[in-house]
């Protein structure tokens, strides 16, 4: 069954070394897709998913490192995607410029900035490739944009055990940049100690009180949660399939850009097609059904947003799935009880 989303992992090259990133230069030594390969991936996906496609995402690595290819790719997506489907591009902001933003907006792209907040939190999680601070360079690029352009961009901060204590300060900092919206999410493969969960509840309550008007206006988005109430059929269509820089399709962006490319066994198990052969939707259904059964067997009833990323992370890193999901459920319930979560199937 075709999925609702395609992720294009256009490159594994990146100018940051984020502590929770699973991409950045680890995919079979092949750094980037060519322009023709990017277009081919879009066309193969839409051949099967023209009726189900909600969104096409461009990610990496850092896609703006391939800026010379982006206008052509984004124009192709705009002309090929079905009516009502969106396009988004994730960037760390280090190569952002007014001309690039204008070009992306003209192509109907929603630009997502991977910013975590104030300097301390940002640099703790998102150092440059050399290990130095990236905060000043990134924020300088953002503030150099005219306010009317900033107001059309979103920030997508990632909250972790390292940064959660400053969550209120970080969200308010990002909102003060004049962006359209701030869309927080949590690191998906952390197991939270009980003391941190208690402190997280306090932090979330403080954020709810302090940022109430931003929640009402919609500028501070609620955290995406899942309950799997749609059952196995909906789960088959959920999340994305992803094309990796090795020119193979995979059932999750985490797989396409991550270290399983070093494991022949996992590659063979998880590949669902290639640019030369097309997409095997039946194999994808089988992989989704297996993931759904294993996830449900763990007994959790509420989940953090990208559930498939949690599932594949547990397989890749050889971390037991049940403790990961149970910890994620506790974080999700804390978020929901604070009035900061939004549940979907």
N, C-alpha and C positions, 0 to 999 in steps of 0.2 A: 504494500500500500504506500503510495507516494507521501512524503512528509510535507509539512507546512513550510519548511525553511531549508534553504541551501546556505552553507557557509563556505566561502572561498578563502582558504588559507593560502594567500598569494605568495607569501614569502616567510621563511623562518628567520631571516636576518632581522636584527633589532638593535636599537641604540640604547636600550635599557636592559637591566637584568633584574626584573621584578622577582621578589622572593617566592611568590606563589604561582608564578607563570610556568606552564607546562610546555611552552613552545620554544622559541628562540634557538634556532640553529641545530636541532637534533634530529632532523628527518632525513636519514639515509644520505647525508652529505649533499643533497640537492637543494639549493637555497631557495629558488623561486620558480614560479610558473611563468611561461611566456604569455604574451598577449593572446596568441591563437589558442593556447591551452585554456586560458581563463574563459574565453568566449565559448569554446567547445564544452567546458563544464557546465556553463549556464544553459546552453542549448540542450544538452543531454538531460539535465534535470527537468527543464520545462517541457520536454517531450513527454515525460511521464507525469509531471506534477502541475500542468497548466491550470487544472481545476482546484487544486488544493493549496497552491503556493500563497503564503501570506507575506513572505519576506525573503530577500536575498541579502546576506551579510558579507562584507569584505573585511578580512582580519589578517593576522599574521602570527608572529612577528609584527613588524611595523609597516603597514601597507604604503605609507607615504614615502618610504625609501624607494618605492617603485613608482613615484609620481608620474614619470614619463609615460607609463602605461595606464594610469588611472582614468584620465578623461575618456579614452577610447573604451575601456571596460565599462565605466559607469554609463556612458552613452548607449552602449550595447544593451546593458541591463534595462535601462529606461525604455528602450524601444521593444524589447522582447518580453518583459514581464507582463503578466495579466493585469487587467484593470483592478485597482484596489490593493495590489501588492506593493510593499514598500522596499526600499533599499537603505541599508545602514552601513557605515564604515567606522571601525574602531581605530582610534589613534591615540598615542601617548602625548601628542601635542608638540613634541620637540621640533617638528618640521612644519608646523602650522604657519600659514600666511594668509593675508587677505585674498590674494588671487586664488589660492587653492580652495579656500572656503567658498568663495563666490562660484567657482567652477563646480564644486560638489553640490551646492544648493541648487544651481541651475539644472543639474542632472536629477534633481528630486531626491537627493541623498540626505538622510538624517545622520549628522556627524556626532559620534559618541566619544567624548574625551575621557580617557582613563586617568582621572585625577583623584587622589585619596584625601586631600584636604590640606591642612597646614603643613609647614615645612617639616616639623619633626615626624609626623606620621607619614607624609609622602616619601621622605628620604629613607625612612626605616624600611619601607616596602618596595620602593621604586628607585634604586640608585641607578646611575648611568652605567654603561657597559664597562667603564673604567673603575667603577666603584665609588665615584664621587657623587656629590649632590646633583640632582636633576631639577630640583624645585625651582630655582631662580630662572633657569632657561625656559622651563615649561610655562610658568606663570607669566614671564615676560612676553612670550609669544601670544598667550591668551589676552593679556591686557593691551597688547598692541593692536588688537582687532577693534574696529569701531563698535560702540555699544550696540548698534542695531544688528550687527552680525553676531556678536556674543549672545544676544537674546534669541538666536535661532539654533544654538548648540546645547547639547546635554552633557552633563558630567555623569560618569558611571563609576563612583567610588566603590572599592572593595574593602569590606570591614573584616578584620582578622583579630585573632587573640592578641596580636602585637599592638593593634591600633584602637580597639573598641573603646577604651577608657576615654578617648578624646573624640568620640563620635559626635557629640553635640557641637563641640567647637569646629570639628572638621566639616560637618554639614552646613553650619552657618557661614563658614569661610567660603565654601563653594557657592552658596546662594548669593553671597555678597559680590561675587564676580559678575553678576548680571546675566547668568546663563538662563536658558529657557526652563530647564528642569534639572534636578539632581535625583538620580536613580540608584540608590544604594543596594548592594547585595553583599552576601557573606562568602568568605572562602569556603569551599565545599568539602575539603578533605582534612579538616581539623577536628580533633576530638577535644571537647571543652571540659576542663576540670570543673567540679561542682562549685568551687569558690568563684571561678570566673563567670559561671552561669548566674550566680546570685548577684554579682557585681554588674553583669550585663543587664539584668532586669532593672537595676537602679539607674543605669545609664540611659536605657531606653525610655524610662518614665520621665527623666529629665529632658530628653530630646523632645518627647511628646509635648511637654509643657512649654518649652522654650520656642519650639518651631511650629506652634499650633496654627498660626496664620499662613505659614507656607504650606502646611498640609491641606488647609482649607482651599487655598488657591490652586493647588495641584503642582506647585513648583517643587516641593519636596514629595517625591513619589513614595508610595508604600513599597515595602519589600515583597517581591514575588514569591509566593508559597504554592505548594501543590498538595492535593489530598487524594489524587488518583480516583476520584469519584466517577470519572468517565469510563473506567474499566480498561480492559486490554485493547479494545478496538481504538479508543482514543489515544492510548499510549503509543500505538504503532505509528500514528501520525505526528506525535509530539516531538518537539525539539527539531534538530536539524540532521541532515546528512552533510558530510564535509568532504571537499576535495583537498588532498594533501599535495605537497610539492613533489611527491614521488609519482604523481599523476594517477593515483588510485583514490576511489571513493571509500569513505568509512562511515560508521553509524553515529559518530559524534565528533565534534571539533576537537575534543580532548585527544581522541585517538589520532586524528589526521595530523596533528602538530606535535605529537609527544614521542616519548622514548620507546613505545612498542615497535617503532620502525626498526629498532635494533634486534627485535625478536622475530625470526622467521615464522615461528609457530603462531604467534599472535597476529601477525600480518595475514597469514592464510586464513585464520579463524574469522577475522573481522573485516577483511576486504569485501566490499559489496559491489565492485565494478571498477572500471577503468575508463580513461579517455578513449582508448581504442575499442573497447568492447561494450561500453554502455553500463547501465546501472541494473543490478539484479535486485528488483524490489521484493521478490519472494524470499531471498536470503535475508534482506533487511527485516522483513516481517518475522522470520524465525529468530533472528538476533533480538529483536524487540520483545518477542514473547518470552524468550529465555530471561532477559533482563527483568521483565515485569514479574515473572514468577519468583525470581530470586529476591527481588526487592520486597514483594508482598510477604514472602516467607519470613522476613526479618521482624515483622510485627509492628512497625511504625505506622502511624496514621496521618502524619503531617510531615511535609518535606520542604527543604529549601529548594529554590527555583529550579536550577538545572540538574534534575535528578539523574539523568543519564551520565552527566559528568562525574557525579559522585560514584555511580556504579562502575564506570570504566576506570576511574582513579583507583578504586579499591583493587581492581584486577591488575592494573599496571604496577602499582606500588606494593602489591601483595599485603594490603591492609584488610583485615576482616571487615566485611560489609556491614554486619549488624551493628557493631559499636559505632561505626561512622554514621549510619542512618539514625540510630537512637540519639546520638549526640546532636545531629542536625535537627531532629524532632524537638529536642529541648530548646534549642536556639529558636526554631520556628515558633514554638508556643510562647516563648518570652516576647518575641516580636509581635505576635498576634494579640497577646494579652495587653500589650502596651498601646494597642490601636495603630500599629505601624506596619501591619502585614495585610496582604490581599491574597486570598486563596482562589486558585483556579483548578480545574480538573487536571 
